[in-house]
């Protein structure tokens, strides 16, 4: 089932009663961002579709939620949204999906507000589209209260922050405070049982033009809920994989490959090659006279010849010849010939290095 919504309608505060046990869980995944920190790759490819340890960032999130029993998803798309829609419809046929367009990027809070009519009165599980964490989704779903994922960080000023009292309850959440009173960062995972009140708070903030750093913030709406008496517990994630910029994306790729192991598709042509695990090589690749690994992810139908590649992510339909790569991200549909130590180039690029 696929529904596409385009408009945002202001609604009045609701006083309807929601009877316990009648609600179901819907997952909301915002993937409308432009991914500016990962340019040039995100000029032509949504950040959520960048390959990571044999999957995409988005598929890791969806699979994690599906395995926990969530079967209805709302995707908020915007920048390059048709690529995300096509990818999901192709990979997850039969999954109950809705697509909401956020035509103007006004923040995560604004994006979530667009989903109200689809959510209706159901409970929601929000996971930001670049948030990959290790935690028990099932335990969070089974918990009796709303909950927020957190992790201790050294410098919380670049994150939403949760303030927690002696009883282990969240008393306040603040978006990117200049003087943090806590080092417990919000990782971007939220279970909301009282969805109607969340939407009321979001729409109230939008009407009153309450913004944080120029955007309508989900954090501000959750703080509104706390001030109205809603109890939020927290859960700590074991690992939080940063997919926001080149260096941390490569580090996350390496960690996930080591944790889950690499996979080499059976239909690949590997001729006179040395494979140093962990690596992930998708279907339809042709690799000759090369050394691949460790910590390498290669997309489908990529060709590599007479090259050495380690600690790198290579997109689909790429062509690498006589190249030495380390700590590199190579986009899809890319032709690279020559020799280099580190590259960070986007899709649809042709580069010839060295030689005549």
N, C-alpha and C positions, 0 to 999 in steps of 0.2 A: 504494500500500500504506500503510495507516494502522494503527499499533499504539498503544495507550494503556496506560501503566504507572502504577500508583498507589503501590506500596509499595517500601520500601527494606529490603533484607535484608543483614545482615552476612555477610561471607564470609571464610574463612581465607586466609592468604597462599598463593599458587599457585606451584608450581615447574614447571609445564608448559613445554615447549620450544615456541617459536614459530619456525617455519622461515622464513628470508628469502624474500621474493617471494610469500608466501601471503596477506599481509594486504592489506586495502583500506582506503580512507579514508572515514570518516564524519564529517560536520560536526555539532557540538553548539552550539546557540544558546540560551543561557538568557534567557528573557523573562518571568520570574516576578515581577520587582520591581514595587513600587507606584508608582515615579516621583514621590516626594513633592516633589521640587524643581520639578516642572512642574505642580503643582496650581494652579488648580482643574481643568485639562484632564484630568489623569489620574484624577480621581474617576470618570469615566465612559468614558474611552478609554485603553487601554494606551499607554504611551509609545512602544512599538515601532510603533504604527499611526498616529502623528501624521504628517501629510503634510509632505514635504520635497522641494522641487525637482521636483514632479510625480510623486513616488513616495511610499512610506512608508519610515520608517527601516528597518523589517524587510525590505522588498522590495529595497532597495538592497543590503543584506548578502547576501540569498539569491541575487540575480541575479549578484553579484560572484563568489560561490563556484560557482554553476552554470556560469558562463562559463569557469571554470578547470577544469571537468571533474568536480566533486563532484556526485554524484547521489543520495546518501542523507543525510537530515537527521534529527536528533533535536532537538526543541524542548522545552525545559523551561518549562512554563507554571504559572501560579498565579493571581495577582490578575487578574481579568477574562480568565481564560484561554480561556473559550469564544469570546470575540471574536477572539482570535488564531487559534484553531483554525478557526473559520468562515472567516476571511479567507484563511488559507493553503489550505484545502481548495477554496475557490472560485477563487482566483487561480492556484494551481499544481496543477491536476488532472493526475494521472499522475506527479507527483513522489513518490519513495519517502520517506515521512515517518513518523516516530514521535513520539508526544506523551507526555511524562512529567509528572505532576503533582507539584509541590512544595507540599504543603499547609501546611507550616510554613516560613516564611522564616528559614533558619538560615545563610545565606551561600552564596556561589558554590561553595565547596568541597563543601558538602552537596548542592547542586543537581547538580553533576557526578557525585557518587557514586551518585546515583539511576539513572544511565544504564548501569551496569556490565553488566547482563544483555543489554542491546541491543547494546552495543559489542562484547561478547565479547572477542576478542583483536585486533580491528582497530586500525589507527592512527586517530587522531582529530584534527580541526581545530576548535578551540574559538574562537568569536567571540562576545564579549558582545553582548547584544541592543541596545545603544545605541552600538556602536562602528563608526563609519564612517571608514575610512582609505583613502588612496591608496597602493597598493603592488602588486607583482606576485605575485598568489596562486600562479600557476603556478611561478614561481621558488622560492617557499617550499616548495611541494609537492614539487618535484624535488630539493630539498636533501637530503643524505644523513643529516642528524642532526635531532633535535628542535630547535625554534627558537621564539623569543619575539619579538614585535614591540615595539619601543621607540621613544621620541622624547625628545629633550632638552627639558626644561622649566625654567622659572625657579625655581619652588618645588615640589620633589618631595614635600613632606610629605603631600600629599593623594592620593598615588598609591602603587601598588606600585613598587619601585625595583630595578633590576638593577645589581649590581656586576660590573665587567668587568675582567679582567686584561690584561697587556701582550700576550698572545697572541690577544686578541679573544674569549676564552671567558667565559661567564657563570660566576662563582664563587659567587654568592649572590643570592637575591632576598628582599626584605623588604617586608612590607605596611605602608605609611604610616609610615615611621620618623620619629621626632621629631628625630633628628640624622642626616640622610641622608649616606651616604658617596659618593653618586653623584647626578647629576641626570638619569639615564636612566630615564624613567618607563615602566612597562609599560602599553601602550595597550589591552590586552584581547584580544589575538590570540595563540593558542598552537597550534603543531603538535607533537603528542606521538606519537612512534613507539612508545615503551614504555608502552602504555596500561595493561597489567596492573600494572606497578609504580606508576603514578600512582594507580590505584584502591586498591592496597594501602596507599599512603601516606595517601590520603584516609580510608580506613576505620580505619587505625591512629590518625590524629588524632581522629577522631570517638569511637572507643572510649576514648581517653585524655583526651577533652574538651580538646584543644589548640585554642584559639581566638585570633583577633586581633580586637580591638575587639568582642568579644562574638559573633563569627561564625566558622564554619568556613571557612577561607580556601583558595582555590586556590593562592595564592602560597606558603603554608606547605607544601603538598603538593609543589609543584615544587621548593622548597628541600630537602625530604626526598629527592627523586630525585637532586638534585645531590650531596647528601652521600653517596648510595649509589653515586656514580660515573658517573651518566648525563651525557653531554655535551650541553650546550645552546648552540647558536649564537644569535645575534640578527640581526634584520633591521630596518633603519630604515624607518619609513613616511614618505612624502613630506609628506602632510598628514593631520592628525587633526582630524576635525570633531566638536566638542563639542555633544552633543544633550541635555545635562543640565539646562539652565535656560533661561528665556525669552530672555535677551539673547544667549547663545551659540547657541541654536537658530536665532534669526533671522539671526545672522551666518553660520551654516553654510548656511542656505537661500540667502542672497544669494551666497555663494561658489560653491555648487554650481550655481546657475542661471547665473552668469557663465561657469563652466567648461564646462558641458555644453550651455548654451543652453536657452531656454524652448521650450515646446510648447503650442499652442492647439488643442484638439480641433476637428475639422471640423464637428461637429453643434451647436456653440454658436450662440446668437443674440446677435450683437453689433450693437447699433443705436445709431448716433451716438456711438461710443466712440473714445477715443484709447488705444492700447495702447503703452506704453513698455517695450521689452524690456530685460532678460530677464524674462519672466513665464511661468508654467505655469498653464493653465486646463483643468481636467478636463472630461469629457463632460457634456452636458446642462445647461450653464449659460445663464442669460439675463441679459445685462448691457446696460443702456440708459443713455444720457446720462451716461456716467461716464469717468473717467480712471483707468486701471489701470497700475501700474508706476511705477518699475522695482522689481525684486526682490520679486515677489509670486507666491505659490502659492495657487491656489484649487481646492478640492475639487469633486467632481461635484455636479451639480444644485443649484448655488447661484444665487441671484438677487440682482443688485445694480442699484440704480437711483439716478440723480442723486447719485453719490458719487465721492470721490477716495480711492484706496487705493494706498499705496506701502510698500515695505519691510515686508511683512506676510505672515502665513499665515492663510488663511481655510479653515475646514473644509467638509465636504460638507453639502448641504441647508440652508445658511445663507441668511438673508434680510437684506440691508443696504439701507437706504433713507435718502437725504439725510444721508450720514455722511462725515466726513473722517477717514481712518485713516492713521497712520504708526507703524511699529515696534510692531505689534500682532499678537496671536494670538487668533483668534476660533474657538471650538469649533464642532463640527457641530450641526445642528438648532437654530441660534441665530437670534433675531430682534433686530436692532439698528436703531433709528430715532433720528435726532437728529443731534448733532454732538459730536465728541470728538477729542482728539489722540492718545491712546494708551490701548488697552484690553488687559486680560489676563483673559479670562473663559472659563469652561468650557462644556461641552456643555449642551444642553437648557435654554438661558437665554433670557429675553425681556427686553429693555431698551428703554425709550423715553426719549430724552434731548431736552430742549428742547421748545418748542411747547406747545400746550394739549391 
